[in-house]
Amino acid sequence: MNPEATSDKTVLLAALAGQKDQQSNYELTELDNLARANHLSPAASFIQKLDRPNPATYFGKGKVEELATAVRTYEAEMVVTNDELSPSQIRNLEKALDCTVVDRTGLILDIFASRAQSKVAQLQVQLARLEYQLPRLRTSMSVSLDQQTGAGGAGFTSRGAGETKLEQNRRRLTSEMVAIRKELAAIQKESATQAKQRRAGTLPTVALVGYTNAGKSTLMNQLLARFGQGAGTEAEKQVFEKDMLFATLDTTVRQLTLPDKRQLLLSDTVGFVSKLPHHLVAAFESTLQEAAQADLLLQVVDVSDPNHQEMMATTAATLKELGITDKPMITLYNKADLAQLPAPEVDGDQALTITAKDQASQDAVLNLVEKWLFADEETVTLHIPFADSRIVSQIQDQHAVIDQRFDEAGTFLTVALTSSESEHYQQYRI
């Protein structure tokens, strides 16, 4: 699929088993959004409720005939299905419909391929696509290599057929996957070292997670503009934001300095979507480790979307698949302006209704974040030798100092520190 094409007429088809109408409508709406995100133009949508898929075409004979009529009527170039199909099912459907058939996994992989900007994201997407393609390589007598035989003698003629084109392609794809995994491992080792260095410092970390297009990048950019390292942070420190699915694929980490001098690291992660292909979850697992290592998660939810409860369930399921189940999390119900809800509106210590571009909402988010991150603060007094004056500067930059005095050996600082920070400066405590 050409990511620049905008006129490919498409017919959408979903097979649903035992689901309520609301769930069915949600899945079709999401499939429609995914198609549009890949520059396709959905012309019609169909649902078939199945007890079990047809082994040959996945969908029933009657539905396939109805679909063929729709393809001719709308002059559609493509059919997109909401489920992952086997290679033979795709081939049989393409023959019956006389058009290209793409399943949900192929569609999402194509979207990711068009969005990937960084080297890591491109490698991760390429690996996922190869894993998807490997079992879908097609056999054909016309692409076999010549049998490797000699001019005479049983030694050669009894060897049987030589390597087929299919086997050659499988070997090539496998080799590419091995090479990509090695390259990713080297990059990820360096990234892990950088993440370890960040965690070894005293700054707490917060990760934005949630459904794609819920407003994570918008919120991060708004906070960066106000509290980024040297507020009014330059454009290159912002993260890409646009009203489309999977606008950003890379995890971005930035440092915030709050008005009370407290500092934290904020990361924006790739958005989730229901039925996210396992290949992609596995490929992006290292990217999402920022969420796994964070001290606090901020789940951003588009409260204006009628399906936001299902989206929250998708986020929970994806986090569970990644093994992220024990992290404290604040839920931010974003886009309150579109939902005509009052904002900011605090609901206990773990939920907040906001509009990401509203400064009052941003302040409310940070107030709640500070309550979670700095709840265990205690006031301590440190005695820092003059030889370690850099430590004094570091603390003054990151904290509001309560008291400061000197003696002949060094500087006394009275300051509020979290338990981890206090442990970090243990050697100076008195």
Secondary structure as the mmCIF struct_conf table of DSSP 4:
data_model
#
loop_
_struct_conf.conf_type_id
_struct_conf.id
_struct_conf.beg_label_comp_id
_struct_conf.beg_label_asym_id
_struct_conf.beg_label_seq_id
_struct_conf.end_label_comp_id
_struct_conf.end_label_asym_id
_struct_conf.end_label_seq_id
TURN_TY1_P TURN_TY1_P1 PRO A 3 GLU A 4
STRN STRN1 ASP A 8 LEU A 16
BEND BEND1 ALA A 17 GLY A 18
HELX_RH_AL_P HELX_RH_AL_P1 ASP A 21 ALA A 37
TURN_TY1_P TURN_TY1_P2 ASN A 38 HIS A 39
STRN STRN2 LEU A 40 LYS A 49
BEND BEND2 ASP A 51 ARG A 52
STRN STRN3 ASN A 54 ASN A 54
TURN_TY1_P TURN_TY1_P3 PRO A 55 THR A 57
STRN STRN4 TYR A 58 TYR A 58
BEND BEND3 PHE A 59 PHE A 59
HELX_RH_AL_P HELX_RH_AL_P2 LYS A 61 TYR A 74
TURN_TY1_P TURN_TY1_P4 GLU A 75 GLU A 75
BEND BEND4 GLU A 77 GLU A 77
STRN STRN5 MET A 78 THR A 81
BEND BEND5 ASN A 82 ASP A 83
HELX_RH_AL_P HELX_RH_AL_P3 PRO A 87 LEU A 97
TURN_TY1_P TURN_TY1_P5 ASP A 98 ASP A 98
BEND BEND6 CYS A 99 CYS A 99
STRN STRN6 THR A 100 VAL A 102
HELX_RH_AL_P HELX_RH_AL_P4 ARG A 104 ARG A 115
BEND BEND7 SER A 118 SER A 118
HELX_RH_AL_P HELX_RH_AL_P5 LYS A 119 GLN A 133
HELX_RH_3T_P HELX_RH_3T_P1 LEU A 134 ARG A 136
HELX_LH_PP_P HELX_LH_PP_P1 LEU A 137 THR A 139
HELX_RH_3T_P HELX_RH_3T_P2 MET A 141 VAL A 143
HELX_LH_PP_P HELX_LH_PP_P2 SER A 144 GLN A 147
BEND BEND8 ALA A 151 GLY A 153
HELX_RH_AL_P HELX_RH_AL_P6 ALA A 154 THR A 157
TURN_TY1_P TURN_TY1_P6 SER A 158 ARG A 159
HELX_RH_AL_P HELX_RH_AL_P7 LYS A 165 ALA A 200
BEND BEND9 GLY A 201 THR A 202
STRN STRN7 THR A 205 GLY A 210
STRN STRN8 TYR A 211 TYR A 211
TURN_TY1_P TURN_TY1_P7 THR A 212 ASN A 213
BEND BEND10 ALA A 214 GLY A 215
HELX_RH_AL_P HELX_RH_AL_P8 LYS A 216 PHE A 227
STRN STRN9 GLY A 228 GLY A 228
BEND BEND11 GLN A 229 GLY A 232
HELX_RH_3T_P HELX_RH_3T_P3 ALA A 235 LYS A 237
BEND BEND12 GLN A 238 GLN A 238
BEND BEND13 ASP A 243 MET A 244
TURN_TY1_P TURN_TY1_P8 LEU A 245 PHE A 246
BEND BEND14 ASP A 250 ASP A 250
STRN STRN10 THR A 252 THR A 257
TURN_TY1_P TURN_TY1_P9 PRO A 259 ASP A 260
BEND BEND15 LYS A 261 LYS A 261
STRN STRN11 GLN A 263 ASP A 268
HELX_LH_PP_P HELX_LH_PP_P3 VAL A 270 GLY A 271
STRN STRN12 PHE A 272 PHE A 272
TURN_TY1_P TURN_TY1_P10 SER A 274 LYS A 275
HELX_RH_AL_P HELX_RH_AL_P9 HIS A 278 ALA A 283
TURN_TY1_P TURN_TY1_P11 PHE A 284 LEU A 288
HELX_RH_AL_P HELX_RH_AL_P10 GLN A 289 GLN A 293
BEND BEND16 ASP A 295 ASP A 295
STRN STRN13 LEU A 296 ASP A 302
TURN_TY1_P TURN_TY1_P12 VAL A 303 SER A 304
BEND BEND17 ASP A 305 ASP A 305
TURN_TY1_P TURN_TY1_P13 PRO A 306 ASN A 307
HELX_RH_AL_P HELX_RH_AL_P11 HIS A 308 GLU A 321
TURN_TY1_P TURN_TY1_P14 LEU A 322 GLY A 323
BEND BEND18 ASP A 326 ASP A 326
STRN STRN14 MET A 329 ASN A 334
HELX_RH_AL_P HELX_RH_AL_P12 ALA A 336 ALA A 339
TURN_TY1_P TURN_TY1_P15 GLN A 340 GLN A 340
BEND BEND19 ALA A 343 PRO A 344
STRN STRN15 GLU A 345 ASP A 347
TURN_TY1_P TURN_TY1_P16 GLY A 348 GLN A 350
STRN STRN16 ALA A 351 THR A 353
TURN_TY1_P TURN_TY1_P17 ALA A 356 LYS A 357
HELX_RH_AL_P HELX_RH_AL_P13 GLN A 359 LEU A 373
TURN_TY1_P TURN_TY1_P18 PHE A 374 ASP A 376
STRN STRN17 GLU A 378 PRO A 385
HELX_RH_3T_P HELX_RH_3T_P4 PHE A 386 ASP A 388
HELX_RH_AL_P HELX_RH_AL_P14 SER A 389 GLN A 398
BEND BEND20 HIS A 399 HIS A 399
BEND BEND21 ILE A 402 ILE A 402
STRN STRN18 ASP A 403 PHE A 406
BEND BEND22 GLU A 408 ALA A 409
STRN STRN19 GLY A 410 LEU A 417
HELX_RH_AL_P HELX_RH_AL_P15 SER A 419 HIS A 424
TURN_TY1_P TURN_TY1_P19 TYR A 425 TYR A 425
HELX_RH_3T_P HELX_RH_3T_P5 GLN A 426 TYR A 428
STRN STRN20 ARG A 429 ARG A 429
#
